Amino acid sequence: MSKARIEITKGMVDWQEHFTDAGRRPVLDMIGREVFFIDMVEEDGSRLNLWIVDTYEKAIFYAESAAHSEGYAVDDLVLAEGK
């Protein structure tokens, strides 16, 4: 088992929907944009997404904040792959 940690990854938005009482509708303004995910990964491998942000700088800030409050290390997979 690996240690619990805060993990930063990135991805590209290829689809987004907004759900309301009236139904769902596509949200087109984020499609094609790069986003960064900050997840809490537990020792058993389960994960909880904490934030999705639009800049690497915000991802670092939020990950470090979460790591400090939880006592976890940050595993920056974006930096590991060369941003």
N, C-alpha and C positions, 0 to 999 in steps of 0.2 A: 504494500500500500504506500502511496505517496503522501507527503505531508499536505495538510490543508494550506491553501494559498489564495491570493488574489491574482487573477490572470488577465492580461491585456491581449486582445486579438483584434484583427481588423477584417472588414469585408466590404462588399459592394451591395448596395440596395438594388434588388432587381424587381421587387414588388412590395407594395405597402397598401393596407386597407384600413379604413376607419369604420369602427362598429358603433352604431347608435341604436336607439329604440326603433328608429325608422328603417333600419337595415344596414347594409354595408355599402361602402363606395370606395373606389380606388383613390389613393393619394399619389399624385404624379410628381410633386415637386422634389422628392428625395430620390427618385429612381436614377440610377447611374452614379450616385454619390458614394464616396468612401466614408465609412463610419468605423468607429472603434468601440469594442465591447469590453466592459469591465465585469468580470464574473468572479464570484466566490466559489472556489472548488474545494469540496470537503475531502477528507481522507479516503472515503469510499468511492470517490470519483463523481458523486452527484454535484451538480452545479446550479447556481442561482445567478441569473443576470441581474446586476445591480444598476448599471447605466449603459446607455448607448449614446455616444457623443460624436461630434463632428470634427474634432481636431485631436491630434496626438497629444498636444500639450494639456488639453482638458482630461484626456484619458490618464495621463501620468498623475495629474493633480488628484483626481477622484480615486484612482487606485492606491496612491500613497495615503490618502485620508482614510480609506477603508482598511488598509493594512495596519495603520497605526491604531485604529479603534478596535480591531479584532485581534491584534497581535500576530498577524500573518505576514509572510514574506510576499513580495510582488514578483510574479513570473511574467516578464515582458516578452511575449512571443513575437511582437511586432519588431522590436529591436533585434531579436535573435534571427529574424529572417531578412534583416537589412532595410527596414522601413520601406 
